[in-house]
Each structure stands twice: as C-alpha cells, then as structure tokens.
Amino acid sequence: MDSRVYVCVPKQYMEKLNDMGEWNHGLFLKRMNPYVTKDVLEAHFEKWGTVLVCDVKMECTTGFPRGLGYVGFANEEEADAAEAAGPHKLAGMEVDMRRVICPKNNDDMTYVSHRKSGMAYLLASSSWLDSDE
C-alpha cells in the first residue's frame, strides 16, 4: 500500500497551494458504520462527481473496519460539491467529514509516512481524530 499525506487546508489558502503544484481533492471520513464498504462509499459519493479513489481503513491486527475512509474526486469543484451537500449518512449513520488534499505526484512529497500500512493524515487540528463527538 502506498503512503499518502492528506492535508486539511482552509479554503482561503487553496489558491496559493494550487500555484505550488497539482493536488488531488477529496474527503476524509470519520465515524463510519463498520458495514460501509468501498462500493457503498463510491456509490454514495459519485452523485457529486467522478470518484477516482475510494478507501476504507481496516485494523491491521483484526481486519475489522476502523470507521475511517477517504474519497478522492476528479477535481476541486466535485469535492467542494460533495462537501457542501453534507452532512452525509452512510448505512444509517451520519459521518464526520473533512475536506482534504494530497499531492498528485508522490515523488514531490518531502514527508513520507513511517507507518508501513495505512494513510498519514495532517489535519488543521489533530484532536479531531481523537474526539468522541
């Protein structure tokens, strides 16, 4: 599994970041129903555009879903539309969501995750991952 860095950036900084390189745009999801699969996730979000990447994180020791997911869209406008349509309910549960970006070319990344399995997330506030709200 390749390592990617997902960054949550306030909208007002996106124009400046777009000048620095090309970015993939998507949504990072938290508190998902454990029965949500990649297919369910993709079917739900394709209403707002072309879903290029869809991932549901699993516990490496148990193989059970962690309740985390990522949906990547073809462009910024589609990701914005999906975010604006929220809050989203998947399998009867409302999910928490953050709008994120990641570099299109992993060769340009200066940070590489040391975790051998999984995704690295850089969020505006890392406490969001640990909150039970």
N, C-alpha and C positions, 0 to 999 in steps of 0.2 A: 504494500500500500504506500502510495506516495504521501509525503508530508506537505501540507499546505498551511499557510498562515492566513487566518481570516481576521480582518480588522474592521472594527465598528467605528465609523467616522461620521461626525456631524455633517449634514448636507452642505453647509456653507463652505466646507473645505474641499469638496469633491472637485470643483473646477481646477483648483491648484494641483490636486493629485492627478487629474487627467492629463495635465501638462507634463507630469513626471514619468508617464508610462501608460501602458494598457492594463486595464483591470477587468476581472470577472466580477459580476454583480449578483448578489444573492441574498438569501435569508437564512439566518441561523435560528433553529427552533429548539426550545427547551420545554420540558414537562409534557412530552408527547405520550399518548396512550401506548403502552407496550405492544399492542396489537397492530400498530401502524407499520406497514411495510414500505419499501421503496416504491412499489407500484401504486399504493394508496396515496403516498405523498406526491408522486408525479401526477397522478390523475387529478388530484385536488388543485394543484398549482398551475397546471397547463391552461387553465381558464384565462390566465393573465399573460401568457406568452409561451415562448419556446423554452422548455426546461432542458438544459444541457447536462446538468449534473444533479444527481439526487442521491443522498447518503443518509442512512440510519445507523447511528453508532451502537455497537454491541459491546457488552462487557467481555474483555478478553479471557477472563477466567471461567465465567459461567456460560457465555454465549447468549445471555439474555439481553434484550434491548435496554439501553441506558436512558431512554427518553430524550435523546438529543438527535438532531438531524440538520441537514443542510440541503437547500435547493438553490441551484445556480441557473440564472436566466441568460438568454442570448444578449441582452443589452440592459443598460441602466434604466430605461423607461419601463421595461417589463417588470423589473424588480421593484421599482417605485410603485407601479400599479398594484402589484401583489401586496406590498406593504400597506398601501392606502386602503385596500379592501378589508384589512383586518379589523377586529380580531378574528382569527381563524379557529374553527372547530374541526378536529380530526378524530374520527371514531368516538364522537360524543364528548370529547374533552377540549377545552379551549387551551391553545398552546401559547407560550410566551415566545416572542419573536424579536429579533434584532436584524436590522439591515446591515449587511457586511460586504466587504470587497476583498479580493485576493489578487495577487499579481497573475497576469495571464501567462507569463513565461517564468517558470520556476527557476531558470538559470539566473534570472536577475535578482533573486532573493538573497539578501545578506544574512537573514536569520534562518536557521534550519532547526527543526524540532529534534530534540534528543529522544523523544518517545518513539519507539520502533513501531508501535501500532497506534493509529489514531490521528486526530487532527489537532493542530495547535490553534488556539483562539486568543487573539489580542482584542480585548473589548475596551470601550471607553471606561468602564468600571468593572473590574473583575469580580466584585462582590455580587454582581448579577448572577453569576454561575452558581454561587453558593446559597443564595437566598431561597427560602422556602415559600415565598409569597406567591 
